[in-house]
């Protein structure tokens, strides 16, 4: 056999088994095996110059092959391990979500392993890989955190375990099924924060300010004993005579009022601000205001739309309504289509006949959409109380807010100032038609929206 034929035969004898191991058993060589293979490989190429040393090359091949084959059989099998995962089913957007992996080793042989969970990249695991060494039978617990960067439903169905042979010449990839479904909702932890601060009367930390009520609340709540600070006008003389004890009426703020959110999911909501799309900011603010309104005893509903109606949640009261709002919105994303305001408002007219606070959350940067918003919101005046939430573009304000623009900054500043002037005139036109409006930055819209709702309640506008 010629030296060249010997080299080709060795390459085939080494390459084909390695390919078969990787394809069928997910077994791959590690770097030490590559270094070990360099010795007979160098000797093989030496045969081209000195054909008489073929016996030495064959001896080195046999020794290296025997060592690699013996170490191959020390690789742990899939039955040597088992994996479980513990994770909550509901996560919040851009909030840490803990996950715990438990890897159990069922043999007494020492081994080193590397564990990586099958996490979709949108969930951003930290850390994403763990290394552990078992000295015998045992169990290893690993904890990491997800920080979801996108809403939606995600499935983690596998856990990957990489094991090494005793001499570190080989590694095997083991895959264990472990299905976990995680729903990433808009930021819900702000709701718990609101509840805690409301109980401790510190809502000002969230930017929610106290609103002075105009006039009196007229919804009867209960009868109770008179105290020295009570108004004489609230004494119920009939109950006082029957009980022979001064009794007053307690009143509460108007309840069973309705809030309907119209959430634009069209192309104008695809822009990003502070790392989130405008639709994400709108969902966060919508859920926060919905939570506040439900705590006040009001009913909350939702219509999501773009070029069609995507979802409708009828207005209901009770905290169970929060679950319906979450399920209807967590898997909704902005689409690169033109929004059909006419369809949305026709759907509102046919499904929501009782007087409601209609909150339209959208982004307007052109005259065509601005005229539609102005027209349809204005048509609600009298039958409903319309509130248009117009999201600002921070870049426009930054471009127009240059004190001494240079030659390159002058034209962008002039264009931005022209757009902002037109936008301001649009808000004035809405106000002239009796439409309430809110012009805010997307990342700062939650507190102003809640404050506007509380102001509407205090002024008895609804």
N, C-alpha and C positions, 0 to 999 in steps of 0.2 A: 504494500500500500504506500502510495506516495505521501510525503509530508503534508502537502496541501489537502489531500483527501482526508488525512487524519485530523487536520484542523477543522474542516467542515463537518466531519462526523462527530467531533466533540461538541461543536456548537449546537448541532441538532440534538445530541444526546442530553445536553444541559438545558437548552431552551424549551424543548417540547414538554418535558416533565414540569418545568417551572410554570409554563403556560397552563398546563392541565391542573396543577395545584391551585393556581390563582382562580381559574374559571370554575372549578368544581367544588373545591374545599375552602376557598378564600384564605389560602395560606400563601404568604409572601416572604421572600428573603429579606433579612435585615442587613444593615451595613457590615457587621462583623463577618457575615457569610461572604459578602462581596470581597472583603479583604482576604479572606481565606482562599477564595477562588482565584485571586490574582497570582498566587504562587504557581499552581499547575498551568495557568494560562500563559504566564511568562515563559515557563519551561516548554510549553507547546510551540510557541513561536520560535523558541531556540532550536527546535527540531529542523526548522527550515534551513538553518545554517549548519547544524551538526546532526545529521540523520542518525548517527550511531548512538545517540543518547535517548533513543525512543523508550528503552526499558525504564529509564529514570522517570520519564514523563508519565508512563503508565502506572508506575508505583505511586507517584504523587497523586495521580487522579484517583486511584483506588483508595488511598488513605483519606483524601479530602472528601470523597464521596461517602465513604463509610462513616466518617465523623458527622457529616451533614445529615445522613440518613438516620444515624442513631439519635441525634438531637431532635430530628423531626418527630420521632415517636414520643418525645416528652411534652409535646404541645397539649395543653388541656383541651378536652372536648366540651361541646355545648352543655352536656349533662352535668358538668362540674360546677355550673353556676345557675343562679336564678335571680331575677331582677323584679322589683316592684317599684311603683312610682306613686307618690302621694302629692296631689295638687288640687287646689280649689277650682271649681268649674267656672267661676266668674272672676274676671280680672278687669282692672280699670286701665284706660288708655294712659300710657306714660307713667304709670305708678308701679312700684315694685310688687311682684307677685311671687311668693315663695314656693319652691318645688323641692321635694325630698326624694332622692333615689336610695334604695336599699339593695345592695349586692351581697348575696349569700354564696359562700364557697363551701362545697359539699365533700371535698376530698382532703386528705391530710398532707398533700404535697404542697410545698411552698411555690408560689408563683407571683409574678408581677403583672398588674393589669392597668389598663387605661380605659376610662369610662367616658362616653360622650352620649348625651341624650339626643334623640331625634327631634330637635326643636326647629320649627320653621324660622327662617332668618328674620321675619318681621317681629318676632317676640324678643329678640336681643338677649340671649342668656348671658349671665355674668356669675361665675366663670363658665366657660363652655366645655371644659374638659377637666377630668380628675385622674390622678395617678395614685395607686395604692398597691401595697405588697402584703400578700397573705403568707403567713408562716405555717398555716395549717387550716383546719376548719374554722370558719368564722363568718362574721357579718360586718359589712362596712356601710355606714350611712353618709351620704353626701348631700349637702344642701346648696342650692343656688337660687338665684332670683331672675325672674323674667321682667323685662321692662318693655311692654308692647309698644310698638311704634305705629300700629294700625289697628283699627277696630275690625271686628268680624269674628267668624267661627274658625278655629284652628284645631287640627287634630295632631296629637303626638302619638304615633302608633308603634315606634320602635326605640329600643335602647341598644347602642353599639358598645361592645366590650372587646378591646384588643388585648390579647394575651401573648406572652413571649415564652419561648422554649427555655430549657434550663441553661444552655450555653449562649442564649441570646442570638442564635443564628436564624431563627424563624419567628414569625408572628402570624397569628390567626385572628381574623375578624369574626366575631360572634354577634349575631343579631337576635335579640329577644323581643317578642311582641309584648307591648304594654300600651294599650290604647287609652288615651285621655283626651277628652273633648274640652276645650277652653273657649269660652265666649268672652271676647274683649269688648267691654261696654265703654261708652264715654265715661269721663271722670265721675265716678260715683262717690269717691271718698270725700268730696266736697260736701255731699249731703250729710254724712255723719258729722263732719266738722261744723256744719251749720246747726245741726241738732244740739251738739254740745255747747256751742256758743250761745244759742238761743236760751238754753236752760240756765246759763250763768249770766245772761244779760250782757253779753260782750259781742254782739253782732257788728259793732263798729269795726272790729278787727278784720271783717270781711268786706268792709266798705258799705255795709247796709246801715243807713242812718235812720234815726227816729223821725217819724212823720206826725206832725200835729194834726189831729183830727178836727175837721170842720163840722160843727153841729154835734148832734147826739146820734148814737146808734140806737136803732128802733126795733131790732129783733129781740123778742122776749126770750130769756134763757131760763130763769128760775126765780123762785121766791126765797127770801132769806130774812134773818133777823136784822132789825135796824141797828146801825152803828152811828156813832156821833158824827162821822164825816159824810154821811149819806145826804143826798138832796131830798128836801121835803116833797118835791114834786113826784118822786119815785115811790112814795108810800102808797101801798095798796090798802085802802081803808076797809074794803069788804073783807079781806083776809085778816086785817088787824082786828076787826070786830069779832070775827069768828074765832080767832085764836086768843083774843084778849091780850095781844102782844104786838108791839109795833113791827110791821112786816113791810119790806120794800121789794120792789121788782128789780131784778138784774137784767141788763140788756147786753147784747153782744153785737159784734160787727156783722154786717150783712153776709149771709152765707148762701150756699147753693147757687152762686153765680158761676158763669161759664167762661173758660178761656180756651180758645181754639188757636193752635199754632199752625201757621202755613210755612213749611220749611222748604226753601228752594234747594233743589239738588242738581241744578243745571250747571252749565259751564262757568258761570260767573262765581260759583262757589268752589272752584278747583284751586284758586290761588292759595298760597300758604302764608301764614303769619306766625312767627314764633315757633316754627317747626310743625305746625298743624294746619290742615286745610281750613278754609273758612267754614265749611260744613261741620267740621269737628268742633270748632269754637261755638257755632250755633247750637249744636246738640248739647254741649256742656251747659250753656246758658239756659236752654229750653228745659233741661232736666232739673236744673236748680230752681227755676221759677215754678215749674210744675210741682216740685216738692213743697215749696213754700205755699203755693196756692192750695194744695191738698191739705196741708196742715191748717189752713185757714177755713177749711170746710167747703171750698169751691170745687167745681168740676173742671177737669182738664181733658182736652182732646187734641189730636194731632192729624195733620194731612201733609204727607210728603209728596213732592211732585217735581218733575222736570218737563220733558215733552209729553209725559203721561202721568197719571196718578199712580204712585207707587204703593202707597199704604194709607189706611184711614183707621184711626182709633177713636171711636165715639166718646164724647165727653162723659165722664163718670167721676164720682167722688170716691173717697176712701183711699187708703195707702196702697191697696192692691193695684190701683191704677198705675202706680209707678212701674210695676213689672210689665204691664201691657205697653207702656211707653218705651221701656227699655228694649223689649223684644221686637218692637216695630221699627226701631231706629238703629240698633247696634250694628246691623249688617247692611246699612245703607251708605252708599258712597256717591260722590259727585260724578256726573256724567258729562261728556263733552258734547252736549246737545243744547239747543236753544229752549229755554223754559217757556212753557205755555201757561201764562197767567190767566188767560181766558178760561181754560179748562179747570184750573184750580178754583177760581172764584165761582164758576158754575157748579162745580161739585160742592163747594161750601154752601151755596144757596139751596141746593136740593137736599143736603143732609144735615144742615145746622140752621134750623128755622128760628130757634129762640135767641133772644138778644145775648150777645157774647162779646167778650174782649178778643178781637181777632188780631193776632200778632204775626205779621209777615216778616220773616227773617230772610234777607236777600242782599245782593250786592249790585249796585247800579253804577255803570260808568259810561253809558251811551244814552242818547236821547230816545231811541226807540223803546228800550226797556223802561226808561224813566216815565215816558208818557203812558205806558201800559200800567205801571204801578200806580201812578197818580190817578189814572182814570178808574181803575177797579177799586182801589182803596177809597176814593171819593164816593163811589157808588154805594158803599156800605154805611155811610154816615146817616144816622137816624134809625136804621134797622139794627146795626151793630155799632160797637165802639172800635174803630180801626186804629192800630198802632203799627207803623212801619219802622222796622229796625234796619237802618242802612249802615253797612259795615265799611269802615274807612280803609284806605290803602295807605299804610304808613310811609311808603316810598314817595307818594305824591306830596305829603306834608313836609317830608324832609327835603325834597327837591325845591319846594316853594319857600322854605324857611331859611334860605341862604342869605345872610346879611349883606354881603358885598360880592355878588356873583362875578366871576371872571368871564372871559370870552367863551370858554367851553361850557360854563354853567348857566349862562344868561338865557339861552334858548330853552333848555329843559325847565328852568325856573319859571319862565314866562308861560310855557305850555302847562305846567302843573298848576300855576296860579289861575289860568283860564278854566281848567277842569274843576278846580275847587270853587271858583265863582259860580260856574254853572250848577255845581252840586248844591251850593248854598241856596241858589234861587229855586231849585227843585224842592228843597225842604220848606222854603217859604210858601211855595205854591200848595204844597200838601197842607200846611197849617191854615192857609186861607180857605181851604175846603172843609175844615173841621177835622182833619186827620192828625192824630198824634204821631210824633216821630221821635226817633232816637238815633243820633249820629255818633257812633262810638268805634274805637279800635277793636278788632275781633278779640284780642286777648284780654281786653278790659271790659267786656260787655256784660258780664254776669251781674256784678253789683249794680250798675246803672239800670239794668232791666228790672231787677228785683225792686229797686227804689221807685221806679216809675209805676210798677204794679201797686206797691204800697201807697203811693201818692193817689192813684186812681181810687183805691179803696177808701182812703181817708176823705177824699173830696166827693165821694158818692157819685162818681161819674158813670158807673156801670149800672 
